[in-house]
């Protein structure tokens, strides 16, 4: 079984890593592992035409603004599709981790 240390890969890539086709050879789905440092602002979530994503606050509470707004509590998630857009911010003094699982919607197959 081949495993991937997504946390380490994210940290080496500036805080976020897209686990997808280059790792799996599949265009069907992808997963993003992201780390927001204390007080970090500015991760825009925008799946794009033909894509849908589920955003999960894996560690810490994350503030969300834009198409979706409110506090995404640790362990909670929301769905976003197409050209919808929102911003993720970590207003806490600790690290926050998010996971985004995405794939193609009905019209988004390549």
Secondary structure, DSSP 4 states (H G I P E B T S, - for coil): -----HHHHHHHTTSEEEESHHHHS-SSEEEEEEEE-TT-EEEEE---TTEEEEEEEEES-EEEEESS-EEE-TT-EEEEETT--EEEE--SSS-EEEEEEEEE-TT---
